[in-house]
């Protein structure tokens, strides 16, 4: 028996209303009570049967007349109680589905410097022996190792590029580079023309490079993708940079913001697109904060150096007996101060360059999401500065042999500080089969030093 039938039977509400769960329970209880108080009377002559409430027969009545055969009979022999029909279970109140609590999936890197050194040294030697021809195979080996050692949610990444496709792109880039090199020695006009051609082709190269790399990258057998939008690429990588000198550099944060947004919003994982939530104000704050502290420290260092040099010149006659020797000492002291100030300024510049790079990486990743899943980056400036400084010293002292160690060390730190806040299931992403894409943009950009990444 439905809840509507129960309510109508006891006159609770009409069918246009929606009774509460407690009202339905009380109504069902009342109705069950009524059903339990019913009896049936069966005529012994013709078998006619009628049900009625037990209280409908007046007290003291012993005989009844059948309405069908009109014969009289005793009630005691024809009377029996009717067992109530078992009612359907009371419907439970609707339960709204509880959303799955977010969980944090951290990236991890399982590679080691020892393993990568074997790959790196072979790649380096073969590139030297083959005059760079092996660079396509070297790039694929390197990326397959780093992708395969990167894990998210227990699954590794895959790099599926064909080295021959990269090699064909490398041939085109090498031919263009050779032509440009010859042009710089033979005809400055030819070199300038080729430079302008390369600048005009750079946005196209960037888009093609991103398309090739992402369509050959996969996670859980689902490929990434990059949607080509050449008009926007020419705006953010060629049009806006041309205006930079006319704005005295104030347009630079806006250019970086537009480039990051372009790269994120046109990227896809399967059939799901990435979204970018950062604001232009946040990018300007990163650069303004770095520039403010940088110029303040430069002023402090410059003022301190000027004060010390002036003090040494003023008090040099009192500190030294021989005027000529004293002047030479003062000159050496001033030179030492200038050299120290120069080194300090360059170290400060390097530190703030690392600061801007780290803050932009955190801002970009923390503003990137796919569906309801958001990336979380927590790189620290002091850690990145120490990694760069110590790695540079180690590479210099080892004559470059510790480059694999530095690469693995930096990659591991970056990935350990990156996570994905997941609200659903990664298995719900649908795969899409992208078409093949040429690698000319990837290799030409690599030869000319064009590299774009988050």
C-alpha positions as a Markdown table, in Angstrom:
| # | Residue | x | y | z |
|---|---|---|---|---|
| 1 | Unk | 0.0 | 0.0 | 0.0 |
| 2 | Unk | 1.5 | 3.3 | -1.0 |
| 3 | Unk | 1.8 | 6.3 | 1.3 |
| 4 | Unk | -0.9 | 8.1 | -0.8 |
| 5 | Unk | -3.4 | 5.3 | -0.2 |
| 6 | Unk | -2.6 | 5.2 | 3.5 |
| 7 | Unk | -3.2 | 9.0 | 3.8 |
| 8 | Unk | -6.4 | 8.9 | 1.8 |
| 9 | Unk | -7.7 | 5.9 | 3.9 |
| 10 | Unk | -7.4 | 7.9 | 7.1 |
| 11 | Unk | -8.3 | 11.2 | 5.6 |
| 12 | Unk | -4.9 | 12.7 | 6.4 |
| 13 | Unk | -4.4 | 15.0 | 3.4 |
| 14 | Unk | -5.4 | 15.1 | -0.3 |
| 15 | Unk | -3.1 | 13.7 | -3.0 |
| 16 | Unk | -1.8 | 17.1 | -4.0 |
| 17 | Unk | 0.1 | 17.5 | -0.7 |
| 18 | Unk | 3.2 | 15.8 | 0.5 |
| 19 | Unk | 2.8 | 14.5 | 4.0 |
| 20 | Unk | 5.8 | 14.2 | 6.3 |
| 21 | Unk | 7.4 | 10.9 | 7.3 |
| 22 | Unk | 6.0 | 11.1 | 10.8 |
| 23 | Unk | 2.5 | 11.7 | 9.5 |
| 24 | Unk | 2.7 | 8.7 | 7.3 |
| 25 | Unk | 3.9 | 6.5 | 10.1 |
| 26 | Unk | 1.0 | 7.6 | 12.4 |
| 27 | Unk | -1.5 | 7.1 | 9.5 |
| 28 | Unk | -0.2 | 3.6 | 8.8 |
| 29 | Unk | -0.6 | 2.7 | 12.5 |
| 30 | Unk | -4.2 | 3.9 | 12.6 |
| 31 | Unk | -5.0 | 2.1 | 9.4 |
| 32 | Unk | -3.5 | -1.2 | 10.6 |
| 33 | Unk | -5.6 | -0.9 | 13.7 |
| 34 | Unk | -8.7 | -0.6 | 11.7 |
| 35 | Unk | -7.8 | -3.6 | 9.5 |
| 36 | Unk | -7.3 | -5.8 | 12.5 |
| 37 | Unk | -10.9 | -5.1 | 13.8 |
| 38 | Unk | -12.8 | -6.6 | 10.8 |
| 39 | Unk | -14.8 | -9.8 | 10.6 |
| 40 | Unk | -16.4 | -11.9 | 7.8 |
| 41 | Unk | -19.9 | -13.6 | 7.7 |
| 42 | Unk | -20.4 | -16.5 | 5.3 |
| 43 | Unk | -23.9 | -17.9 | 4.5 |
| 44 | Unk | -23.9 | -21.7 | 5.1 |
| 45 | Unk | -26.6 | -22.2 | 2.4 |
| 46 | Unk | -25.2 | -20.3 | -0.7 |
| 47 | Unk | -21.7 | -19.4 | 0.4 |
| 48 | Unk | -22.2 | -15.6 | 0.1 |
| 49 | Unk | -19.6 | -13.7 | 2.2 |
| 50 | Unk | -19.4 | -10.2 | 3.4 |
| 51 | Unk | -16.8 | -8.3 | 5.4 |
| 52 | Unk | -17.5 | -5.6 | 8.0 |
| 53 | Unk | -16.2 | -4.0 | 11.0 |
| 54 | Unk | -16.5 | -6.0 | 14.2 |
| 55 | Unk | -18.5 | -3.3 | 16.0 |
| 56 | Unk | -21.1 | -3.1 | 13.2 |
| 57 | Unk | -23.1 | -6.1 | 14.6 |
| 58 | Unk | -25.4 | -5.0 | 17.5 |
| 59 | Unk | -24.9 | -6.7 | 20.8 |
| 60 | Unk | -27.3 | -9.7 | 21.5 |
| 61 | Unk | -28.0 | -10.5 | 17.8 |
| 62 | Unk | -27.7 | -14.2 | 17.2 |
| 63 | Unk | -29.3 | -14.8 | 13.7 |
| 64 | Unk | -28.9 | -13.2 | 10.3 |
| 65 | Unk | -30.6 | -13.4 | 6.9 |
| 66 | Unk | -28.6 | -13.9 | 3.7 |
| 67 | Unk | -29.3 | -11.1 | 1.2 |
| 68 | Unk | -28.8 | -13.5 | -1.8 |
| 69 | Unk | -30.8 | -16.7 | -0.9 |
| 70 | Unk | -33.0 | -15.0 | 1.8 |
| 71 | Unk | -32.5 | -17.8 | 4.3 |
| 72 | Unk | -31.7 | -17.4 | 8.0 |
| 73 | Unk | -28.7 | -18.8 | 9.8 |
| 74 | Unk | -26.9 | -18.6 | 13.1 |
| 75 | Unk | -24.2 | -16.0 | 13.4 |
| 76 | Unk | -21.9 | -18.0 | 15.7 |
| 77 | Unk | -21.4 | -20.7 | 13.0 |
| 78 | Unk | -20.9 | -18.3 | 10.1 |
| 79 | Unk | -18.8 | -15.7 | 11.9 |
| 80 | Unk | -15.0 | -15.5 | 11.7 |
| 81 | Unk | -12.3 | -12.9 | 12.1 |
| 82 | Unk | -10.4 | -11.6 | 9.0 |
| 83 | Unk | -6.6 | -11.6 | 9.3 |
| 84 | Unk | -5.2 | -8.2 | 8.3 |
| 85 | Unk | -3.3 | -8.1 | 5.0 |
| 86 | Unk | 0.4 | -7.5 | 5.6 |
| 87 | Unk | 1.1 | -3.9 | 4.7 |
| 88 | Unk | 4.0 | -2.9 | 2.5 |
| 89 | Unk | 7.0 | -1.7 | 4.5 |
| 90 | Unk | 6.9 | 2.0 | 5.3 |
| 91 | Unk | 9.0 | 3.9 | 2.7 |
| 92 | Unk | 12.2 | 5.3 | 4.2 |
| 93 | Unk | 12.7 | 9.1 | 4.0 |
| 94 | Unk | 14.9 | 10.1 | 1.0 |
| 95 | Unk | 18.6 | 10.3 | 1.7 |
| 96 | Unk | 20.5 | 12.9 | -0.2 |
| 97 | Unk | 23.9 | 11.5 | -1.6 |
| 98 | Unk | 26.8 | 12.7 | 0.4 |
| 99 | Unk | 29.6 | 14.2 | -1.6 |
| 100 | Unk | 32.9 | 12.4 | -1.5 |
| 101 | Unk | 35.4 | 14.2 | 0.7 |
| 102 | Unk | 38.4 | 15.7 | -1.2 |
| 103 | Unk | 41.7 | 13.8 | -1.0 |
| 104 | Unk | 45.2 | 15.0 | -1.8 |
| 105 | Unk | 47.2 | 12.9 | -4.3 |
| 106 | Unk | 50.8 | 13.8 | -4.3 |
| 107 | Unk | 53.2 | 13.5 | -7.2 |
| 108 | Unk | 56.3 | 11.4 | -6.6 |
| 109 | Unk | 59.6 | 10.8 | -8.4 |
| 110 | Unk | 61.3 | 7.4 | -8.2 |
| 111 | Unk | 64.3 | 8.1 | -10.4 |
| 112 | Unk | 67.9 | 8.1 | -9.1 |
| 113 | Unk | 71.0 | 10.0 | -10.2 |
| 114 | Unk | 72.8 | 6.7 | -10.8 |
| 115 | Unk | 70.2 | 5.5 | -13.3 |
| 116 | Unk | 69.9 | 8.8 | -15.1 |
| 117 | Unk | 73.7 | 9.2 | -15.3 |
| 118 | Unk | 73.9 | 6.0 | -17.5 |
| 119 | Unk | 71.3 | 7.5 | -19.8 |
| 120 | Unk | 72.8 | 10.9 | -19.8 |
| 121 | Unk | 76.4 | 9.9 | -20.5 |
| 122 | Unk | 75.4 | 7.7 | -23.4 |
| 123 | Unk | 73.2 | 10.4 | -24.9 |
| 124 | Unk | 75.9 | 13.0 | -24.6 |
| 125 | Unk | 78.6 | 10.8 | -26.2 |
| 126 | Unk | 76.4 | 9.7 | -29.0 |
| 127 | Unk | 75.3 | 13.3 | -29.8 |
| 128 | Unk | 79.0 | 14.3 | -30.0 |
| 129 | Unk | 79.9 | 11.4 | -32.2 |
| 130 | Unk | 76.9 | 11.8 | -34.5 |
| 131 | Unk | 77.2 | 15.6 | -34.7 |
| 132 | Unk | 73.8 | 16.0 | -33.1 |
| 133 | Unk | 71.9 | 13.5 | -35.2 |
| 134 | Unk | 71.3 | 11.3 | -32.2 |
| 135 | Unk | 69.6 | 14.3 | -30.3 |
| 136 | Unk | 66.1 | 13.1 | -31.3 |
| 137 | Unk | 66.7 | 9.6 | -29.7 |
| 138 | Unk | 68.4 | 11.2 | -26.8 |
| 139 | Unk | 65.4 | 13.4 | -26.1 |
| 140 | Unk | 63.0 | 10.5 | -26.2 |
| 141 | Unk | 65.1 | 8.4 | -23.9 |
| 142 | Unk | 65.4 | 11.2 | -21.4 |
| 143 | Unk | 61.7 | 12.1 | -21.4 |
| 144 | Unk | 60.6 | 8.4 | -21.2 |
| 145 | Unk | 62.8 | 8.0 | -18.1 |
| 146 | Unk | 61.6 | 11.1 | -16.4 |
| 147 | Unk | 57.9 | 10.4 | -17.3 |
| 148 | Unk | 58.2 | 6.8 | -16.3 |
| 149 | Unk | 59.6 | 7.8 | -12.9 |
| 150 | Unk | 56.8 | 10.3 | -12.2 |
| 151 | Unk | 53.8 | 8.9 | -10.4 |
| 152 | Unk | 50.4 | 10.2 | -9.5 |
| 153 | Unk | 47.8 | 8.1 | -7.7 |
| 154 | Unk | 49.9 | 5.0 | -8.1 |
| 155 | Unk | 50.2 | 5.3 | -11.9 |
| 156 | Unk | 53.2 | 6.6 | -13.9 |
| 157 | Unk | 53.2 | 8.9 | -16.9 |
| 158 | Unk | 54.2 | 7.8 | -20.4 |
| 159 | Unk | 56.0 | 9.5 | -23.3 |
| 160 | Unk | 55.1 | 7.9 | -26.6 |
| 161 | Unk | 56.9 | 10.1 | -29.2 |
| 162 | Unk | 58.5 | 8.4 | -32.2 |
| 163 | Unk | 62.2 | 9.3 | -32.4 |
| 164 | Unk | 62.0 | 9.3 | -36.2 |
| 165 | Unk | 59.3 | 12.0 | -36.1 |
| 166 | Unk | 61.6 | 14.1 | -34.0 |
| 167 | Unk | 64.5 | 13.4 | -36.3 |
| 168 | Unk | 62.6 | 14.8 | -39.3 |
| 169 | Unk | 61.8 | 17.9 | -37.4 |
| 170 | Unk | 65.5 | 18.1 | -36.3 |
| 171 | Unk | 66.6 | 18.0 | -40.0 |
| 172 | Unk | 64.4 | 21.0 | -40.8 |
| 173 | Unk | 65.6 | 22.9 | -37.8 |
| 174 | Unk | 69.2 | 22.1 | -38.5 |
| 175 | Unk | 68.9 | 23.2 | -42.1 |
| 176 | Unk | 67.3 | 26.5 | -41.1 |
| 177 | Unk | 70.0 | 27.1 | -38.4 |
| 178 | Unk | 72.8 | 26.4 | -40.9 |
| 179 | Unk | 71.3 | 28.8 | -43.4 |
| 180 | Unk | 71.0 | 31.5 | -40.7 |
| 181 | Unk | 74.6 | 30.9 | -39.5 |
| 182 | Unk | 75.9 | 31.3 | -43.1 |
| 183 | Unk | 73.7 | 34.3 | -43.6 |
| 184 | Unk | 75.3 | 36.1 | -40.6 |
| 185 | Unk | 78.7 | 35.8 | -42.2 |
| 186 | Unk | 77.8 | 36.4 | -45.9 |
| 187 | Unk | 75.0 | 38.9 | -45.8 |
| 188 | Unk | 73.7 | 40.8 | -42.8 |
| 189 | Unk | 70.5 | 41.5 | -44.8 |
| 190 | Unk | 70.0 | 37.8 | -45.3 |
| 191 | Unk | 70.6 | 37.1 | -41.6 |
| 192 | Unk | 68.1 | 39.9 | -40.6 |
| 193 | Unk | 65.5 | 38.5 | -43.0 |
| 194 | Unk | 65.9 | 35.0 | -41.6 |
| 195 | Unk | 65.7 | 36.4 | -38.1 |
| 196 | Unk | 62.4 | 38.1 | -38.9 |
| 197 | Unk | 61.1 | 34.9 | -40.5 |
| 198 | Unk | 62.0 | 33.0 | -37.3 |
| 199 | Unk | 60.3 | 35.6 | -35.1 |
| 200 | Unk | 57.2 | 35.5 | -37.3 |
| 201 | Unk | 57.2 | 31.7 | -37.1 |
| 202 | Unk | 57.9 | 31.5 | -33.3 |
| 203 | Unk | 54.2 | 31.4 | -32.2 |
| 204 | Unk | 53.5 | 28.7 | -34.7 |
| 205 | Unk | 56.5 | 26.7 | -33.5 |
| 206 | Unk | 55.3 | 27.0 | -29.9 |
| 207 | Unk | 51.8 | 25.7 | -30.6 |
| 208 | Unk | 53.1 | 22.8 | -32.7 |
| 209 | Unk | 55.6 | 21.9 | -30.1 |
| 210 | Unk | 53.0 | 21.9 | -27.4 |
| 211 | Unk | 50.6 | 19.8 | -29.6 |
| 212 | Unk | 53.4 | 17.3 | -30.3 |
| 213 | Unk | 54.5 | 16.9 | -26.7 |
| 214 | Unk | 51.1 | 16.7 | -25.1 |
| 215 | Unk | 49.6 | 14.3 | -27.6 |
| 216 | Unk | 52.5 | 12.0 | -27.0 |
| 217 | Unk | 52.1 | 12.2 | -23.2 |
| 218 | Unk | 49.7 | 10.0 | -21.3 |
| 219 | Unk | 48.6 | 9.0 | -17.8 |
| 220 | Unk | 46.5 | 5.9 | -17.1 |
| 221 | Unk | 46.5 | 5.3 | -20.9 |
| 222 | Unk | 44.7 | 8.6 | -21.4 |
| 223 | Unk | 46.5 | 11.1 | -23.6 |
| 224 | Unk | 46.9 | 14.8 | -23.1 |
| 225 | Unk | 46.1 | 17.2 | -25.9 |
| 226 | Unk | 46.7 | 20.8 | -26.8 |
| 227 | Unk | 44.1 | 22.8 | -28.8 |
| 228 | Unk | 45.8 | 25.0 | -31.5 |
| 229 | Unk | 44.6 | 28.6 | -31.4 |
| 230 | Unk | 47.1 | 30.4 | -33.7 |
| 231 | Unk | 45.5 | 33.8 | -33.6 |
| 232 | Unk | 45.8 | 34.0 | -29.8 |
| 233 | Unk | 49.3 | 32.5 | -29.9 |
| 234 | Unk | 50.5 | 35.3 | -32.3 |
| 235 | Unk | 48.9 | 37.9 | -29.9 |
| 236 | Unk | 50.5 | 36.7 | -26.7 |
| 237 | Unk | 53.9 | 35.5 | -28.1 |
| 238 | Unk | 54.5 | 38.1 | -30.8 |
| 239 | Unk | 52.1 | 41.0 | -30.7 |
| 240 | Unk | 52.2 | 41.9 | -27.0 |
| 241 | Unk | 56.1 | 41.5 | -26.7 |
| 242 | Unk | 56.5 | 44.1 | -29.5 |
| 243 | Unk | 54.7 | 46.7 | -27.3 |
| 244 | Unk | 57.0 | 46.0 | -24.3 |
| 245 | Unk | 59.6 | 48.7 | -25.0 |
| 246 | Unk | 56.9 | 51.3 | -25.5 |
| 247 | Unk | 55.5 | 50.6 | -22.0 |
| 248 | Unk | 58.9 | 50.7 | -20.2 |
| 249 | Unk | 58.4 | 47.1 | -19.1 |
| 250 | Unk | 55.2 | 47.6 | -17.3 |
| 251 | Unk | 53.4 | 45.3 | -19.7 |
| 252 | Unk | 55.6 | 42.4 | -18.9 |
| 253 | Unk | 53.5 | 40.9 | -16.1 |
| 254 | Unk | 50.4 | 41.1 | -18.3 |
| 255 | Unk | 52.3 | 39.2 | -21.1 |
| 256 | Unk | 53.4 | 36.5 | -18.7 |
| 257 | Unk | 49.8 | 36.2 | -17.4 |
| 258 | Unk | 48.4 | 35.9 | -20.9 |
| 259 | Unk | 51.0 | 33.3 | -21.9 |
| 260 | Unk | 50.4 | 31.1 | -18.9 |
| 261 | Unk | 46.6 | 31.3 | -19.4 |
| 262 | Unk | 47.0 | 30.4 | -23.0 |
| 263 | Unk | 49.1 | 27.3 | -22.3 |
| 264 | Unk | 46.7 | 26.1 | -19.5 |
| 265 | Unk | 43.3 | 26.8 | -21.0 |
| 266 | Unk | 44.2 | 25.1 | -24.3 |
| 267 | Unk | 45.5 | 22.0 | -22.6 |
| 268 | Unk | 43.3 | 18.9 | -22.2 |
| 269 | Unk | 43.4 | 15.5 | -20.5 |
| 270 | Unk | 41.3 | 13.1 | -22.5 |
| 271 | Unk | 38.1 | 15.0 | -23.1 |
| 272 | Unk | 38.4 | 17.3 | -20.1 |
| 273 | Unk | 39.9 | 20.8 | -20.5 |
| 274 | Unk | 42.1 | 22.5 | -17.9 |
| 275 | Unk | 40.9 | 25.8 | -16.4 |
| 276 | Unk | 42.9 | 28.8 | -15.2 |
| 277 | Unk | 41.6 | 30.9 | -12.3 |
| 278 | Unk | 44.4 | 33.3 | -11.6 |
| 279 | Unk | 43.9 | 37.1 | -11.9 |
| 280 | Unk | 46.1 | 39.7 | -13.5 |
| 281 | Unk | 46.4 | 41.4 | -10.2 |
| 282 | Unk | 48.1 | 38.4 | -8.6 |
| 283 | Unk | 50.8 | 38.4 | -11.4 |
| 284 | Unk | 51.5 | 42.1 | -11.0 |
| 285 | Unk | 51.8 | 41.7 | -7.2 |
| 286 | Unk | 54.6 | 39.1 | -7.7 |
| 287 | Unk | 56.6 | 41.3 | -10.0 |
| 288 | Unk | 56.0 | 44.5 | -8.0 |
| 289 | Unk | 57.0 | 42.9 | -4.7 |
| 290 | Unk | 60.2 | 41.5 | -6.2 |
| 291 | Unk | 61.1 | 44.8 | -7.9 |
| 292 | Unk | 60.4 | 46.8 | -4.8 |
| 293 | Unk | 62.6 | 44.7 | -2.6 |
| 294 | Unk | 65.3 | 44.4 | -5.3 |
| 295 | Unk | 65.7 | 48.2 | -5.8 |
| 296 | Unk | 65.6 | 48.8 | -2.0 |
| 297 | Unk | 68.4 | 46.4 | -1.4 |
| 298 | Unk | 70.4 | 47.9 | -4.3 |
| 299 | Unk | 70.0 | 51.3 | -2.8 |
| 300 | Unk | 71.2 | 50.1 | 0.6 |
| 301 | Unk | 74.2 | 48.3 | -0.8 |
| 302 | Unk | 75.1 | 51.3 | -3.0 |
| 303 | Unk | 74.8 | 53.7 | -0.1 |
| 304 | Unk | 76.9 | 51.5 | 2.2 |
| 305 | Unk | 79.6 | 51.2 | -0.5 |
| 306 | Unk | 79.7 | 54.9 | -1.1 |
| 307 | Unk | 79.8 | 55.7 | 2.6 |
| 308 | Unk | 82.7 | 53.3 | 3.2 |
| 309 | Unk | 84.7 | 54.5 | 0.3 |
| 310 | Unk | 84.3 | 58.1 | 1.3 |
| 311 | Unk | 85.2 | 57.3 | 4.8 |
| 312 | Unk | 88.4 | 55.5 | 3.7 |
| 313 | Unk | 89.4 | 58.4 | 1.5 |
| 314 | Unk | 88.8 | 61.0 | 4.3 |
| 315 | Unk | 90.7 | 59.1 | 7.0 |
| 316 | Unk | 93.5 | 57.7 | 4.9 |
| 317 | Unk | 96.0 | 60.4 | 5.9 |
| 318 | Unk | 95.4 | 59.5 | 9.6 |
| 319 | Unk | 95.7 | 55.8 | 9.1 |
| 320 | Unk | 98.8 | 55.6 | 7.0 |
| 321 | Unk | 102.2 | 57.4 | 7.4 |
| 322 | Unk | 103.3 | 57.2 | 3.8 |
| 323 | Unk | 100.9 | 59.1 | 1.6 |
| 324 | Unk | 101.6 | 57.2 | -1.6 |
| 325 | Unk | 101.3 | 53.8 | 0.1 |
| 326 | Unk | 98.2 | 55.0 | 1.8 |
| 327 | Unk | 96.6 | 56.1 | -1.5 |
| 328 | Unk | 97.4 | 52.7 | -3.0 |
| 329 | Unk | 95.8 | 50.9 | 0.0 |
| 330 | Unk | 92.8 | 53.1 | -0.3 |
| 331 | Unk | 92.5 | 52.4 | -4.0 |
| 332 | Unk | 92.7 | 48.6 | -3.3 |
| 333 | Unk | 90.1 | 49.0 | -0.6 |
| 334 | Unk | 87.7 | 50.9 | -2.8 |
| 335 | Unk | 88.2 | 48.4 | -5.6 |
| 336 | Unk | 87.5 | 45.6 | -3.2 |
| 337 | Unk | 84.3 | 47.4 | -2.1 |
| 338 | Unk | 83.2 | 47.9 | -5.7 |
| 339 | Unk | 83.9 | 44.2 | -6.5 |
| 340 | Unk | 82.0 | 43.1 | -3.4 |
| 341 | Unk | 79.1 | 45.4 | -4.2 |
| 342 | Unk | 79.0 | 44.0 | -7.8 |
| 343 | Unk | 79.0 | 40.4 | -6.6 |
| 344 | Unk | 76.3 | 41.2 | -4.0 |
| 345 | Unk | 74.1 | 42.9 | -6.6 |
| 346 | Unk | 74.4 | 39.9 | -9.0 |
| 347 | Unk | 73.6 | 37.5 | -6.2 |
| 348 | Unk | 70.6 | 39.6 | -5.2 |
| 349 | Unk | 69.4 | 39.7 | -8.8 |
| 350 | Unk | 69.8 | 35.9 | -9.0 |
| 351 | Unk | 67.9 | 35.4 | -5.8 |
| 352 | Unk | 65.0 | 37.6 | -6.9 |
| 353 | Unk | 65.0 | 35.9 | -10.3 |
| 354 | Unk | 64.5 | 32.6 | -8.5 |
| 355 | Unk | 61.9 | 34.2 | -6.3 |
| 356 | Unk | 59.9 | 35.4 | -9.3 |
| 357 | Unk | 60.2 | 32.0 | -11.0 |
| 358 | Unk | 59.1 | 30.1 | -7.9 |
| 359 | Unk | 56.2 | 32.4 | -7.0 |
| 360 | Unk | 55.0 | 32.3 | -10.6 |
| 361 | Unk | 55.2 | 28.5 | -10.6 |
| 362 | Unk | 53.1 | 28.3 | -7.4 |
| 363 | Unk | 50.6 | 30.8 | -8.6 |
| 364 | Unk | 50.2 | 29.1 | -12.0 |
| 365 | Unk | 49.8 | 25.6 | -10.6 |
| 366 | Unk | 47.5 | 26.7 | -7.7 |
| 367 | Unk | 45.3 | 28.5 | -10.2 |
| 368 | Unk | 45.0 | 25.4 | -12.5 |
| 369 | Unk | 42.2 | 22.9 | -12.2 |
| 370 | Unk | 40.6 | 20.2 | -14.3 |
| 371 | Unk | 36.9 | 19.7 | -13.5 |
| 372 | Unk | 36.7 | 20.0 | -9.7 |
| 373 | Unk | 40.3 | 18.8 | -9.2 |
| 374 | Unk | 42.8 | 21.5 | -8.4 |
| 375 | Unk | 46.6 | 21.4 | -8.3 |
| 376 | Unk | 48.4 | 22.4 | -5.2 |
| 377 | Unk | 52.0 | 23.7 | -5.4 |
| 378 | Unk | 54.1 | 24.6 | -2.3 |
| 379 | Unk | 57.6 | 25.4 | -3.7 |
| 380 | Unk | 59.7 | 27.5 | -1.3 |
| 381 | Unk | 62.0 | 30.2 | -2.5 |
| 382 | Unk | 64.9 | 29.4 | -0.1 |
| 383 | Unk | 64.8 | 25.8 | -1.1 |
| 384 | Unk | 64.9 | 26.6 | -4.8 |
| 385 | Unk | 67.7 | 29.1 | -4.2 |
| 386 | Unk | 69.8 | 26.5 | -2.3 |
| 387 | Unk | 69.1 | 23.9 | -5.0 |
| 388 | Unk | 70.3 | 26.2 | -7.8 |
| 389 | Unk | 73.3 | 27.5 | -6.0 |
| 390 | Unk | 74.6 | 24.1 | -4.7 |
| 391 | Unk | 73.9 | 22.4 | -8.0 |
| 392 | Unk | 75.8 | 25.1 | -9.9 |
| 393 | Unk | 78.8 | 24.7 | -7.6 |
| 394 | Unk | 78.7 | 20.9 | -7.9 |
| 395 | Unk | 78.4 | 21.0 | -11.7 |
| 396 | Unk | 81.3 | 23.5 | -11.9 |
| 397 | Unk | 83.6 | 21.5 | -9.6 |
| 398 | Unk | 82.8 | 18.2 | -11.3 |
| 399 | Unk | 83.3 | 19.6 | -14.8 |
| 400 | Unk | 79.7 | 18.9 | -15.7 |
| 401 | Unk | 79.6 | 15.3 | -14.6 |
| 402 | Unk | 77.0 | 16.0 | -11.8 |
| 403 | Unk | 74.4 | 17.4 | -14.3 |
| 404 | Unk | 72.3 | 14.2 | -13.9 |
| 405 | Unk | 72.5 | 14.5 | -10.1 |
| 406 | Unk | 71.4 | 18.1 | -10.3 |
| 407 | Unk | 68.5 | 17.3 | -12.7 |
| 408 | Unk | 67.2 | 14.4 | -10.6 |
| 409 | Unk | 67.5 | 16.4 | -7.4 |
| 410 | Unk | 65.6 | 19.4 | -8.8 |
| 411 | Unk | 62.9 | 17.3 | -10.4 |
| 412 | Unk | 62.3 | 15.3 | -7.3 |
| 413 | Unk | 61.9 | 18.4 | -5.2 |
| 414 | Unk | 59.5 | 20.1 | -7.6 |
| 415 | Unk | 57.3 | 17.0 | -7.8 |
| 416 | Unk | 57.3 | 16.3 | -4.1 |
| 417 | Unk | 55.9 | 19.8 | -3.6 |
| 418 | Unk | 53.2 | 19.3 | -6.1 |
| 419 | Unk | 49.8 | 17.6 | -5.5 |
| 420 | Unk | 46.4 | 17.2 | -7.0 |
| 421 | Unk | 43.3 | 17.8 | -4.8 |
| 422 | Unk | 40.8 | 15.2 | -6.1 |
| 423 | Unk | 37.1 | 15.4 | -5.4 |
| 424 | Unk | 36.0 | 12.6 | -7.7 |
| 425 | Unk | 37.6 | 9.6 | -9.3 |
| 426 | Unk | 40.4 | 9.8 | -11.8 |
| 427 | Unk | 38.9 | 6.8 | -13.7 |
| 428 | Unk | 36.0 | 8.9 | -14.8 |
| 429 | Unk | 38.1 | 10.8 | -17.4 |
| 430 | Unk | 37.3 | 9.7 | -20.9 |
| 431 | Unk | 40.0 | 9.1 | -23.4 |
| 432 | Unk | 40.2 | 10.7 | -26.8 |
| 433 | Unk | 42.3 | 9.6 | -29.7 |
| 434 | Unk | 44.1 | 12.6 | -31.2 |
| 435 | Unk | 45.5 | 12.6 | -34.7 |
| 436 | Unk | 49.2 | 12.5 | -35.5 |
| 437 | Unk | 51.0 | 15.8 | -35.4 |
| 438 | Unk | 54.4 | 16.7 | -36.9 |
| 439 | Unk | 57.4 | 17.4 | -34.7 |
| 440 | Unk | 59.0 | 20.2 | -36.8 |
| 441 | Unk | 57.9 | 22.8 | -34.2 |
| 442 | Unk | 59.4 | 20.8 | -31.4 |
| 443 | Unk | 62.8 | 20.3 | -32.9 |
| 444 | Unk | 63.2 | 23.7 | -34.6 |
| 445 | Unk | 62.2 | 25.4 | -31.3 |
| 446 | Unk | 64.7 | 23.2 | -29.5 |
| 447 | Unk | 67.6 | 24.1 | -31.8 |
| 448 | Unk | 66.9 | 27.8 | -31.5 |
| 449 | Unk | 66.3 | 27.7 | -27.7 |
| 450 | Unk | 62.5 | 28.2 | -27.7 |
| 451 | Unk | 61.1 | 26.4 | -24.7 |
| 452 | Unk | 57.7 | 26.9 | -23.2 |
| 453 | Unk | 56.5 | 25.1 | -20.1 |
| 454 | Unk | 54.7 | 25.7 | -16.8 |
